[in-house]
Amino acid sequence: MYVADGKRQYTLCHYPMMSWPHIMRCYMVFGHIHGNTDADYWPLIQANERMLNAGVDVNHFEPVTFEEMEANNLLYKGQSKSGLEVQP
């Protein structure tokens, strides 16, 4: 599903997609993998700041705003807004 909220564009899918329409300006919001970082495709997800895991495992088992989901994903990916690596 493709949606927009007036500020951002999103492709929503149960599974993470490695390519999606409007990839340069659109977020890929997915679930399915929970907090798993062992899959072969994890480095691709980790390196792409527009791929956001909406799963409860990453988002403290509670509803979150986009900004909270984005911050939770930075921690999940071991990154910070400054680009420095952090421990999740």
C-alpha positions in Angstrom: 0.0 0.0 0.0 1.2 3.5 -0.9 0.1 6.4 1.3 1.1 10.0 2.1 0.4 12.2 5.1 1.1 15.6 3.6 4.7 15.6 4.9 6.0 12.1 3.9 5.2 9.2 1.5 5.2 5.6 2.7 5.1 2.2 1.1 3.5 -0.1 3.7 4.0 -3.9 3.5 4.0 -6.7 5.9 7.3 -7.9 4.6 10.4 -5.7 4.1 10.9 -4.9 0.4 14.4 -4.2 -0.8 13.0 -2.0 -3.6 9.8 -0.1 -3.8 8.2 2.7 -5.8 9.6 6.2 -5.2 12.5 4.7 -3.2 14.4 8.0 -3.1 11.7 9.9 -1.4 9.4 7.3 0.1 9.7 5.3 3.3 9.4 1.5 3.4 7.4 0.7 6.6 7.3 -3.0 7.3 6.8 -5.7 10.0 7.2 -9.5 9.8 10.8 -9.8 10.9 10.2 -8.7 14.5 13.6 -7.7 16.0 15.6 -10.2 13.9 19.0 -9.1 12.7 20.3 -12.5 11.7 18.9 -12.7 8.2 21.1 -12.3 5.2 19.2 -9.1 4.1 19.8 -7.4 7.5 22.8 -5.3 6.3 20.5 -3.8 3.5 17.8 -2.8 6.0 20.4 -1.5 8.5 22.1 0.7 5.9 18.8 2.2 4.6 17.5 5.0 6.8 14.2 5.0 4.8 13.4 1.4 5.8 11.5 1.4 9.1 10.4 -1.6 11.1 7.0 -0.9 12.5 7.0 -4.2 14.6 6.2 -4.1 18.3 9.6 -5.6 19.1 11.4 -2.5 17.9 8.7 -0.1 19.2 8.5 -1.1 22.8 5.2 -3.0 22.4 3.2 0.2 22.1 1.8 2.5 19.4 4.2 5.1 18.3 4.3 8.3 16.2 6.4 8.4 13.0 9.1 10.3 14.8 9.2 7.7 17.7 9.3 4.9 15.1 12.2 6.6 13.3 14.1 7.1 16.6 13.4 3.5 17.7 14.7 2.3 14.3 17.9 4.3 14.7 18.6 2.5 18.0 17.5 -0.9 16.5 20.0 -0.4 13.6 22.7 0.8 16.0 22.8 4.3 14.6 22.2 7.8 15.8 21.1 11.0 14.0 24.7 12.1 14.0 25.7 8.9 12.1 27.7 7.5 15.0 27.2 3.9 15.8 25.3 3.3 19.1 24.5 0.1 21.0 20.8 -0.9 20.7 
